[in-house]
Amino acid sequence: MPFLIENSEIMSENDNVQNYYDSILDEDNEYLLNVLDQVDGFVFQFIYNSVDNTYSFPFVSGEMLEIYGISKKALAIDGKRAFNLILEQDREEMQIAVFESIKNLTTWRQDYRLLSPTLGLRWLRGSAKP
């Protein structure tokens, strides 16, 4: 196997190729995050753990922080924090609709009210596919 010398370190050709593709992926991810920050609303990933009945948002685009006033890290750890901001009158219906969507693998769409700590009462429209 041929070896290349790069930055005074010996790297195999496969390592060099992998590093090259990793750098392209990093650039693509940064570009994608910049594009998502321009979207009206936000994009998220929602994960439900049926074993311990917990859920999280391991990925959220930037505007969710502004609307919900919760950090990305906090949402990745405990998604219930986001649900707790939904008005109590809408919360149960929202949870039922989300979990029905997960169970039946159907698109979730819903209008709901959220009491944002930074923006006050907001009407939001959500849509997601499992």
Buried (B, 14 or more C-beta within 10 A) or exposed (E): EEEEEEEEEEBEEEBEEEEEEEEEEEEEEEEEEEEBEEEEBBBBEBEBEEEEEEBBBEBBBBBBBEBBBBEBEBBBBBBEBBBEBBEEEBBEEBBEBBBEBBEEEEEBEBEBBBBBEEEEEBEBEBEBEE
